Amino acid sequence: MAYQPPQNLPPPVEAVADLPAAYDALRERVRETEEEIARLSSVLSHDLRAQLRSIDAFREFVLEDAAACLDAESRENLERIGATVQGVDHLVERVVLLQRLPRQPLQLHLGPLSAVLDPTLRRMRDTFRALAVDVAFEDVAPDEVVLADAPRASEALYQLLENGAVFRRADDVSPIRLDVRRGEPDGVVLRVTDRGIGMESSDFAAIFEPGRRLNGPRAYPGAGLGLYLARRLLQGWAQGPAVVASAPGLGSIFEMAVPSA
């Protein structure tokens, strides 16, 4: 079969008389492609999550309806299915958020620090009911005015807190600590301290790479996107997140900072 060149490619530069017009046309094609990808992503994520809900509903039905017939191993297997469903649903949520980020304009507004903290803490309480987050304000108050994209900052902070909640021993219910203080020379620093599994200093940079996991998926759920997502959310307008300190078996300390007014 003879080679067939791709159709509808932009003309070569040397054949273009009006470069600004060609540039505008190319930008429009990119925009249309991005919108098409976004629509496809939305449809696929919706349908996939619907299937996941069906699987989980059937799992719960089996657990309730056949409770008297299930041995310990069968119950454990059903719980594993539930954890896997939850993990895949979480992965889809993060992938969709990452896909939307480049198309969502940054919206910096002056507002109270509580607009960042309150949604995050409510979400942590709803997701990890048995785990507390101890909040301590050093030299700032919840009504401190910051210049932030509050939804992005809140999501980034949640990713740090969730990381501390997930990567810990199953029997560890010690609270995660959130310290809020004034930065130097300005800004507000949010420091998250957990008593999780920790890491070596050589891994401090690597954990922010997409898909990077220091432990296998059987040990801890997740796809290695949380910390990468947190950094993407703050990129270009805030600082961090970064690892301040960590050691295997002792936990980790992460920091991020948002500009003050």
C-alpha angles and dihedrals in degrees: 000000000000118000113264115202117226115270129238096021116157113260118262116272093249090059095050115097096180109044096177090056091047090049092051091049091051092049090051091052090050090050092050091049092050091050091050091050090048092052092047091048091051093050094046094046092048093050094043093050090048089056090048091053090052092051092049093047091053090047091054090047091055091047092053102035097044098033094126093051100048121098123209094267093052091050091050091051091051090050089052090053089052092050091049092050090050091048094051091047089051091049092052090050092053095045091052091049091050091048092052097046098083091052096048113085118229110254113197116187137167110249145132120294087236089072086068099038105041099059090046095051093046090052091050091051091050094047102038105031095170094049125079129208112211111208122200125184112205108182103342133069132221089255092057107134114240134178103233150132090244099198091051094046091046092051092047092051090048090054090055093048093045090051089058091047096051102040099062138093114284092240095047113104097162111139125257113238124224115192119191119196143150115273130224121283091356143324131074120278121212112199120192117198120186135174095222132130095294127201145235119273089243088068097053094101098033096061090069092061115103113263094006112146126179092194132041120261091248091062097046131006124243141074101249095257104109100084092038089053091049091055093047091051092055098038115127100008111042137033127260150301097223137159110252097181140344141161132184111270094005104076137243142270120216129183136197129171135204125200119260124223 
